[in-house]
Amino acid sequence: MLEGALQGVFTAFKKLNHAGPATALMVSVLMVLFASACSEETTPADPVQSVAHTYTLRGRIVSLPDPSNPASELSIHHEAINHFKSAQGDPAPMNAMTMPFPPAPSVSLEDLAVGDAVEFVFRMQWEPAVEMSTTSIKKLPADTSMAFE
């Protein structure tokens, strides 16, 4: 496409070249401007990359959200997360602790109770905004051994 447009400008230049030096100079300047404008590649601003990590964890349910109390949350005492990554992607191991794990809208907590042993998938997104979500959760046998040291 660019090649065809430049060919048209060159043809016009040849015809106008006989019209006089001023016209030839003006057409030359226009050709340079046209060629440089057409040959530049513009790239849109880079979109913010999503920086997220997903972890499969085990733990025991400490609290469940109460629909009548919007401030309530799913809290789980989880085992250590030795492979946890910081926002920069650096290793940042996390000790076993109790913390909130907001369930994604599609996650059902219907058959779960406080004290249940669970395995869950937790997604930690750092960019473009910090967002945490539990993307799945399943009940484990009651006698499942946990390492909370």
Secondary structure, DSSP 8 states (H G I E B T S, - for coil): -HHHHHHHHHHHHHHHGGG-HHHHHHHHHHHHHHHHHHH-----------EEEEEEEEEEEEE--BTTBTT---EEEE--BTT-B-TTS-B--B-SEEEE--B-TT---TT--TT-EEEEEEEEEEESS-EEEEEEEEE--TT------
